């Protein structure tokens, strides 16, 4: 395994807008859905995603907060290798409008036209416990 600091991994993650959030369904199967981090990767080990209270992901997190994230960067220039990262973490559901304001970006208006006043709006916080990365040649892990 190669070495990469948390800051180096975060710099790579910053360029990846969409991630797949994995939760455990009621029957124990993995369920994944795309979520946008809105380029908000000023990373201390936490990721934030907006959702509606009635979303399946919210009920699954309420039942079992152990989640995973999967991120894949594009290869970019010819011959440049893509960057992949997976995150193991614990999720929590936040219902505080002050926290919404701190994370809100104009891009979210497309999904939530009423902004932070959208009925049933919640913020999913995923606190990373472990990051695993692969860049097409090397791989490594950062434990938080």
C-alpha positions as CSV (number, residue, x, y, z in Angstrom):
1,X,0.0,0.0,0.0
2,X,1.1,3.5,-0.8
3,X,1.0,6.5,1.6
4,X,-1.3,9.5,1.0
5,X,-2.2,12.0,3.7
6,X,-5.8,12.9,4.5
7,X,-5.2,16.3,2.9
8,X,-4.0,14.7,-0.3
9,X,-7.0,12.4,-0.5
10,X,-9.3,15.3,0.2
11,X,-7.8,17.3,-2.7
12,X,-8.6,14.5,-5.1
13,X,-12.1,14.2,-3.6
14,X,-12.8,17.9,-4.0
15,X,-13.1,17.4,-7.8
16,X,-15.7,14.7,-7.5
17,X,-19.3,16.1,-7.3
18,X,-21.3,13.0,-7.0
19,X,-20.9,10.1,-4.6
20,X,-22.9,7.0,-4.1
21,X,-24.3,6.7,-0.5
22,X,-24.7,3.1,0.7
23,X,-27.1,2.3,3.5
24,X,-28.4,-1.1,4.7
25,X,-32.0,-1.9,3.8
26,X,-34.4,-3.4,6.3
27,X,-33.5,-6.8,5.1
28,X,-29.8,-6.1,5.4
29,X,-29.0,-5.7,1.7
30,X,-26.9,-2.8,0.6
31,X,-28.8,0.1,-1.0
32,X,-27.0,2.8,-3.0
33,X,-28.1,6.1,-4.4
34,X,-26.3,9.1,-5.9
35,X,-25.8,12.1,-3.8
36,X,-24.1,15.4,-4.5
37,X,-21.5,16.9,-2.2
38,X,-21.9,20.3,-4.1
39,X,-18.1,20.6,-4.1
40,X,-18.2,21.0,-0.3
41,X,-15.2,18.9,0.6
42,X,-13.4,21.1,3.1
43,X,-12.8,17.8,4.7
44,X,-12.2,16.9,8.4
45,X,-13.7,13.5,7.9
46,X,-17.3,14.6,7.5
47,X,-19.5,14.7,4.3
48,X,-22.9,16.4,4.1
49,X,-25.9,15.7,1.9
50,X,-29.4,17.2,1.8
51,X,-32.4,14.9,1.5
52,X,-36.1,14.7,2.3
53,X,-37.3,13.3,5.5
54,X,-39.3,10.6,3.7
55,X,-36.4,9.4,1.6
56,X,-35.5,5.7,2.1
57,X,-31.9,6.6,2.9
58,X,-33.1,8.6,5.9
59,X,-35.2,5.7,7.4
60,X,-32.3,3.3,6.8
61,X,-29.8,5.6,8.5
62,X,-32.2,6.0,11.4
63,X,-32.3,2.2,11.7
64,X,-28.5,1.6,11.1
65,X,-26.1,4.5,10.9
66,X,-23.3,2.5,9.4
67,X,-22.9,3.7,5.8
68,X,-20.5,3.8,3.0
69,X,-19.6,6.3,0.3
70,X,-18.1,5.5,-3.1
71,X,-16.5,8.2,-5.3
72,X,-15.0,8.0,-8.7
73,X,-13.1,10.8,-10.5
74,X,-12.8,11.1,-14.2
75,X,-9.5,10.2,-15.9
76,X,-9.2,13.7,-17.4
77,X,-6.2,14.0,-19.8
78,X,-5.3,11.2,-22.0
79,X,-3.3,8.6,-20.1
80,X,-4.2,10.1,-16.7
81,X,-5.5,7.5,-14.3
82,X,-8.9,7.9,-12.5
83,X,-9.1,8.3,-8.8
84,X,-11.4,6.2,-6.7
85,X,-12.2,6.5,-3.0
86,X,-14.5,4.6,-0.6
87,X,-15.5,5.8,2.8
88,X,-16.7,3.8,5.8
89,X,-18.6,6.0,8.3
90,X,-21.4,6.7,10.7
91,X,-24.3,8.8,9.6
92,X,-26.6,11.1,11.5
93,X,-29.7,13.0,10.5
94,X,-29.6,16.7,11.2
95,X,-32.8,18.8,11.3
96,X,-31.4,22.2,12.3
97,X,-31.9,25.1,9.9
98,X,-28.8,26.8,11.2
99,X,-26.8,23.8,10.0
100,X,-28.7,23.9,6.7
101,X,-27.7,27.5,6.2
102,X,-24.0,26.7,6.8
103,X,-24.1,24.0,4.0
104,X,-26.5,25.5,1.5
105,X,-25.4,26.4,-2.1
106,X,-27.5,27.9,-4.9
107,X,-27.1,24.6,-6.8
108,X,-29.4,22.9,-4.3
109,X,-32.3,25.2,-5.4
110,X,-32.9,22.8,-8.4
111,X,-33.8,20.0,-6.0
112,X,-35.3,22.0,-3.1
113,X,-36.9,25.2,-4.6
114,X,-38.0,26.4,-1.1
115,X,-34.4,26.4,0.0
116,X,-33.8,25.7,3.7
117,X,-37.6,26.1,4.3
118,X,-38.4,23.1,2.2
119,X,-40.8,20.9,4.2
120,X,-39.2,17.8,5.4
121,X,-35.6,18.9,4.6
122,X,-32.9,17.1,6.4
123,X,-29.1,17.1,6.3
124,X,-27.3,13.8,6.3
125,X,-23.8,14.0,8.0
126,X,-21.4,11.1,7.3
127,X,-18.5,11.0,9.7
128,X,-15.7,9.0,8.1
129,X,-14.0,6.3,10.1
130,X,-11.8,5.0,7.2
131,X,-11.0,6.1,3.7
132,X,-9.6,3.7,1.1
133,X,-8.3,5.1,-2.2
134,X,-7.0,3.7,-5.5
135,X,-5.4,5.8,-8.3
136,X,-5.0,3.1,-11.0
137,X,-1.6,2.2,-9.8
138,X,-1.4,2.5,-6.1
139,X,-3.9,2.2,-3.3
140,X,-3.9,3.1,0.3
141,X,-6.0,3.8,3.4
142,X,-6.4,6.6,5.9
143,X,-7.9,5.7,9.3
144,X,-9.5,8.6,11.1
